Amino acid sequence: MSDIQTTAQGPIDMKRAITLAAATILIAAQTIAASVAGGWAIAGFLGLGEIGAYALEGGGFLLGAWLVVKFVRAALHNEPLRRPL
């Protein structure tokens, strides 16, 4: 027997969807901006030059994007968009 429960899915709850979208935009903007700024600051502190700054900013962007994806997955797991029937 499968551990996955098959339940009927109800309609999308627009209030939940809008709340998740708004929270995602806010979290994404802050997280990605802080990650990129952190890469810029570290490169400046270490004197890595322009290429080093771009590399660390790119790494910061990837880190920020990864954190946003983790946030959305956790949010969808804890608060599904569809209402149960």
C-alpha positions in Angstrom: 0.0 0.0 0.0 1.3 3.5 -0.8 2.1 6.0 1.9 0.7 8.8 -0.3 -2.8 9.7 0.5 -5.0 10.5 -2.5 -7.5 13.2 -1.4 -9.9 15.2 -3.5 -8.6 18.7 -4.1 -11.0 21.6 -3.8 -10.8 24.9 -5.5 -7.8 27.3 -5.1 -8.2 29.6 -2.2 -7.4 33.0 -3.8 -6.8 34.6 -0.4 -4.0 32.1 0.3 -2.6 32.4 -3.2 -2.4 36.2 -3.0 -0.9 36.0 0.5 1.8 33.5 -0.7 2.5 35.6 -3.8 2.9 38.8 -1.8 5.1 37.1 0.9 7.2 35.5 -1.8 7.8 38.9 -3.6 8.8 40.5 -0.3 11.0 37.7 0.9 12.6 37.3 -2.6 13.4 41.0 -2.9 15.0 41.2 0.6 16.9 37.9 0.5 18.3 38.3 -3.0 19.3 42.0 -2.4 21.0 41.1 0.9 22.8 38.2 -0.7 24.1 40.2 -3.6 25.1 43.1 -1.3 26.9 40.7 0.9 28.9 39.4 -2.0 29.7 43.0 -3.0 30.8 43.9 0.5 33.0 40.8 1.0 34.7 41.3 -2.4 35.4 44.9 -1.5 36.7 44.0 1.9 39.0 41.4 0.5 40.1 43.6 -2.4 39.1 41.1 -5.1 38.5 43.7 -7.8 35.7 43.9 -10.3 35.7 40.3 -11.5 35.9 39.0 -7.9 33.0 41.2 -7.0 30.9 40.0 -9.9 31.7 36.4 -9.0 30.7 36.8 -5.3 27.6 38.8 -6.3 26.6 36.0 -8.7 27.1 33.4 -5.9 25.1 35.6 -3.6 22.3 35.8 -6.1 22.3 32.0 -6.5 22.2 31.6 -2.7 19.3 34.0 -2.4 17.3 32.3 -5.2 17.9 29.0 -3.5 16.6 30.3 -0.2 13.5 31.8 -1.9 12.8 28.4 -3.5 13.1 26.7 -0.1 10.7 29.3 1.4 8.1 28.7 -1.2 8.3 25.0 -0.9 7.9 25.2 2.9 5.1 27.7 2.6 3.2 25.4 0.2 3.8 22.4 2.4 2.5 24.2 5.5 -0.3 26.1 3.9 -1.6 24.5 0.7 -3.3 26.7 -1.9 -6.3 24.4 -2.3 -9.0 24.0 0.2 -9.9 20.4 1.2 -13.3 19.2 0.1 
